[in-house]
Amino acid sequence: MATPDEAEQRLSEFEARWDAKYATIGKMWRRHWAGISPLFAYPQEIRRSIYTTNVVESRSDAAQGD
């Protein structure tokens, strides 16, 4: 299970490799890090549920927008 420090390290690695092509992604994660990082305090099973719920909600919102 990833910790906030490990996740931030991976984000830095992503930025080092991909910022030249996808700079917006790293910037977006950094901008929202304060809202994202608390999720790492939850056990993996709970995080999976949160991620799954967000995916379902976003697809529902997209379908209603059409």
MORA-V6188 format. One line per field, one symbol per residue. ss: DSSP state (2 for helix, 1 for strand, 0 for the rest). phi: phi as a letter, one per 30 degrees, with the letter a starting at -180 (. if undefined). A space follows every 10 residues. Layout:
ss->???
phi->???
This chain:
ss->0002222222 2222222222 2222222222 2022222222 2002222222 2222222222 222220
phi->.dcedddddd dddedddced cbeddddddd dcedddeddd dddeddeddd dddddddddd dddddd
